[in-house]
Amino acid sequence: MREVWSALSMLGLRMFRNTVGACATAAGGWIQYGLSIGSSDLIGWRSTEVTPGMVGKRVAIFTAVEVKRPGKPLTNEQNVFFRNVREAGGIAFIARDPANVEAQIADALDTLGE
């Protein structure tokens, strides 16, 4: 996780750890934390310059990175989260090795037309 996080940072992405879960309180209630079930391990953005009408302005492209060991698939909830991020114009991918992060970002940006 830390190696992938570091690789993303070196590529100029601003990412935050997103731990999802719930825990019981002393009063017997529940506290839920994280964005949502299925949301990625690392959530953040990549700042980019877009379209001729926006020259000189920066916008943030929402980025979701799920860190998985080789061979471990996404859950159904994670697939839905990825699909929603991509349909909204964001970047979402699985990072299995920090060495491949740069290529995955490049592929995602190609898909977005950057």
C-alpha positions in Angstrom: 0.0 0.0 0.0 2.7 2.5 1.0 4.7 1.8 -2.1 1.7 2.3 -4.4 0.8 5.5 -2.5 4.4 6.8 -2.9 4.4 6.0 -6.6 1.1 7.9 -7.1 2.5 10.9 -5.1 5.7 10.9 -7.3 3.4 11.2 -10.3 1.8 14.3 -8.9 -1.4 12.7 -7.6 -2.8 13.8 -4.2 -4.2 10.6 -2.6 -5.7 9.8 0.8 -6.1 6.5 2.6 -9.8 5.5 2.7 -10.5 2.9 5.3 -14.1 1.6 5.2 -15.8 -0.1 8.0 -17.9 0.2 11.2 -17.3 -0.3 14.9 -19.6 -0.5 17.9 -19.7 2.3 20.4 -19.8 1.9 24.2 -23.4 2.9 24.1 -24.3 0.1 21.7 -24.5 2.1 18.6 -22.5 1.9 15.4 -20.0 4.3 13.8 -19.4 3.9 10.1 -16.3 5.3 8.5 -14.9 5.7 5.0 -16.6 6.9 1.9 -18.8 3.9 1.2 -18.8 0.1 0.9 -16.9 -0.6 -2.3 -14.9 2.6 -2.4 -11.2 2.3 -3.1 -8.3 2.1 -0.7 -6.8 5.4 -2.0 -9.0 8.3 -3.0 -7.9 11.6 -4.4 -7.2 13.6 -7.5 -4.9 14.4 -10.3 -4.7 18.1 -11.2 -4.8 18.8 -14.9 -5.3 21.5 -17.5 -8.2 20.9 -19.9 -10.0 22.3 -22.9 -9.1 25.4 -24.8 -11.8 27.4 -23.0 -10.2 26.5 -19.7 -6.6 27.2 -20.6 -4.6 28.2 -17.6 -7.1 26.8 -15.1 -6.5 23.7 -13.2 -9.2 21.1 -12.5 -9.1 18.0 -10.3 -9.8 14.6 -11.9 -11.3 12.3 -9.1 -9.0 9.3 -8.8 -9.7 5.9 -7.0 -7.0 3.3 -6.7 -7.7 -0.1 -5.2 -4.6 -1.9 -3.9 -4.8 -5.7 -4.4 -2.5 -8.6 -4.3 -2.0 -10.4 -7.6 -4.9 -12.6 -8.5 -7.3 -11.1 -6.0 -10.4 -9.8 -7.9 -12.6 -6.7 -7.1 -15.7 -7.3 -5.1 -19.1 -6.5 -6.7 -19.3 -3.3 -4.7 -15.8 -2.3 -5.9 -16.8 -3.0 -9.5 -19.8 -0.7 -9.1 -17.7 2.0 -7.5 -15.1 1.8 -10.4 -17.9 2.0 -13.0 -19.5 5.0 -11.3 -16.1 6.8 -11.1 -15.3 6.1 -14.7 -18.8 7.1 -16.0 -18.4 10.4 -14.2 -15.1 11.1 -15.9 -12.8 10.0 -13.2 -9.8 7.6 -13.0 -10.2 4.2 -11.3 -7.9 1.2 -11.4 -6.4 -1.7 -9.5 -2.8 -1.3 -8.4 -1.1 -4.7 -7.9 2.5 -3.4 -8.2 3.9 0.1 -7.7 6.0 -0.4 -10.9 2.8 -0.4 -13.0 1.2 2.6 -11.6 2.6 5.1 -14.1 1.4 3.0 -17.1 -2.0 2.7 -15.5 -2.3 6.4 -15.0 -1.2 7.0 -18.6 -3.8 4.5 -19.9 -6.5 6.2 -17.9 -5.6 9.6 -19.2 -5.6 8.3 -22.8 -9.1 7.1 -22.2 -10.1 10.6 -21.0 -8.4 12.1 -24.0 -5.6 13.9 -22.2 
